Amino acid sequence: MRGEFPANWRREPESDQVLEILRLRLNLVRQRTQVYNRLQAFAHNAGLPKGRIRTAVFQKLVRSVAADEAGELSRDSLFAMLLAFSERITSLESWLRAKAEADEKVQLLQTQRGVGYLTALVTVHTLGDVTRFTRLSKQVAAFAGLDPLERSSAGKTRFGSISKAGSPMLRFQLGLAAQQAARPSSPDVMLKSFYKRLAKKKTKAVAKTAAARKLLVKLAIMLRDNITAAEFDQRGRTVGNARLNAGSAMTVL
């Protein structure tokens, strides 16, 4: 009656629809990958030279190779499935691209290197209203399942693998985006240097997960403050210079 109970956050129906199409697309892409792998195995068993089954030239070569009755039936069925999956995926991607172009938040996140319209859509519609997070850096990571699990005993604090409590699709897309942003040719100096520094001490999988978490926090702050990736980086350089100047002043005193 007093209104003192906190209201539970509920995702908007439109966000549920977008996430459902994203999950459907991801499932179709995985099934298409299985078809590619079976065609690659068929080419290997037929004695063909190494090639990429995704290219039209190699597919033409696979179609022309001689095979027995069962082999021809299997090959024709696999190519028919490949065509059907590609058409469905293209149709879903057209719908998703239209949703991305009409969403200002999605366009804002795409200013970050490595973040395409798919990753931006997953982030925007999974996180929802980021202003509900009071401690954004920790709570957003926990919401996505990228927070480390604590395994403490006998007065010693240890952190293990991530909790994986959130959306698997969000973690998958963030991993891909972080890998793109951490490439040597990437202009994102902050994330690239963070990944390289951590990869020297940890395994690449751990460094990739940490980079994905750092990228998620950055995207959440961009949504909260309505700023681009360039503005976020400039803000970080300004804060870093202010701390450096403050440290220098204290040393002089």
N, C-alpha and C positions, 0 to 999 in steps of 0.2 A: 504493500500500500504506500510506503514511503518512497519507493523507487530506489532502494539502496542496493538491490541485487544487480550485479553486472550483467549486461545483455550479451548473449552468445552471438558471435559473429557468424553470419550465414552468407555463403557465396551467392552471388546474383545468378538468376536462371540463365542469362546470356553467357555468363562465364562457364557454367556447367555444359552448355551446348558446345562452346568452343573447345573445351577440354575433352569432351567426348569425341569430337571429330579428330582432334590431335591424337588421342589414343588409338582410334581406328586407323588413322594413317600410319602410325608407328607399327601397329600389328601387320598391316599390309606390306610395309617396307621390309619387315623381318621375314615374312613369308616369301616375298620376292627374292630376298637374299638367299633363302634356302633353294629356290629354283635355280638361281645363278650358280650356286655351289654344285648342284646336281648336274647341270650342264657342263661345268668345268670338269667334274669327274668323268662325264661321258667323253669329253674331248681327250682327257688323259688316257682313258682306257682304249680309245680308238687310235692312239699313237700320234696324235697331233702335236706339233711343237708348242712350246709355252706361249700363251697369249692371254689377253684380258677378254673374258667372256662378255663384258659390258660393251665392248666396241662392236660396231656394225660389221667391220671387216672380219673379225674372228667369228662372229655369229654366222656369217655367210659361209665361212670355211667349215664350221660344224654342221651346217645344214647339208653341205655337199659331200661329206664323208660317207663312205659305204658302210652299211650296217645290216644286221639280220632283221627278221620281222619284228621281234620283240624290241630291238634297239630303235628301229624306226618309229614304232608306236610310242615308245617312251620319249624319244626326242621330240616328236610332233606334239605330244601332250604337254611337255615342259615348255615348249615355245608358245603354245596356246595359252598356258597359264601365265607365262611371262607377259604376254600382250595384255591379257585381262587385268593383271595386277597393275601394270603401268598405266592403263587407261583410268582405273579407279583412283589410283594415287594422284594422277594429274588432275582429275576432277576435284578431289578433296583439297589439293593444294591451291587450286584456283579460288575456291571458296574461302580458304584460310587467308590467302593473300589479299582478297578483297576486305576481309575483316581487319587485317593488319593496316591496310592503307587508310581505313576510316577511323582508326584509333590513334589519338595523339600520344598516349602513353607508350604505345608500341613503337611509334616513330621516334619518340624520345630515347628509348632504350637502344634503338638501332644505331645511334650515334657512337656507341661503344664498339670498338674493334672486336670482331669475332661473333658478335650477336646479330643473327639474322632474324627474319620475321617469325620463324618458328620458335626460337628461343625466347624472343620478346613476348610472343603470345602466351607461351607457357608461364613465364615469370609474372606477367601482369594479371592473368586470370587465376593463377594459383595463389599468389600472395594476397590479392584483393586490396583492401584499404590498409596501406602500410602504416598509417598514423596510429593504428591501434597498438603497435608495438612500442612500449615505453623504453625498453633497452634494445634498440633496433639490431645492433650488431650480433648480440647473442641470441635474441629471440627469433630473428629471421633464420639464422643458421639452424636452430633447433626445430623450427617449423618445417624446414626443408629436409631435416634428417642428416645434416652435415656437421652436427655437433659431436665431439668425441665422447665416448663413454668413459666414465671414471671407474677405475678398479683400484681401490685403496684398501690397505690393510696394514696393521702394525705401525701406524703413524706415517706410512709412506703413501704418497699420492701418485697414482699412475693413470695415464690416459691411453685407452686402446683405440679400437676402430670406431668409425662413426656409427651413430644410432640407427640410421636408415629409417627413421620414423615418419618421414614425410613422403612427398610424391616421388616415386622412382623416375617418372618421366622428366620432372624438373631437374633432378640430379643428373640424368643422362644428358639433357640438353646443355646444362651448365658445364659439364665435363667437356663436351665438344667445343663449346664457346671458349672455355679457358685454354684449351689446347691450341686454338687458333690465335688467341690473344697473346700467348706465350711464345709464339714462333719468333725466330731471329729477325724476320723481316717485319714484325709487327711494330707499329708506332707507339704502342702502349708500353712506355719504358718502365713504369712502376710495376705493372703485373709481370712483365717479362723478367725484370731483375729479381722480383720476389720468387718466381718459379726457379730461375737459375740458381739463386742462392740456396734455396731449400733442397733442390735436386742434388747438390753436392754433399749434403749430410743425410738425406733420406732417399728412399726408393722413388722412382718416377711416379708410381701410383699414388704414393702419399703426397708428393709434391703437386700432382695434378688435382687431387682432392682438395688440398689446401688452397690452390689457386681458384678452384671452382667456388669454394666458400668465400674467398676474398672478392671474387667477381660478383657473387650474389649480394653481398653487403653493399658493394658499390652500386649495383642496379637498384637496390632498395632505397638507398639514399637519394639517387637520382629521381626516383618516383616521389619520394617524400618532399624533396625540396624543389622539384620541377626544374632540374638543371640538366644540361647535356654532359656527355663524358668529358669534353674539353673543359667545361666550367668546373667539373669535379676535380680534374687533374690540376687545374690552376689553383683551386682552393687548397689542395694538398701541398703544393709548392709554397703557397703563401704562409700556411701554418708552419711548414718546416723551416722556412727562412726566419719566421718570427721566433721560433724556439732556438734556432742557432744564434740569432742576435742577442736573445736574452741570456743564453749561456755565455757568450762572449763578454757581455756587460758584467755579469757576475764574476767572471775571471778577472776582469780589470779591477773591479772593486776589491 
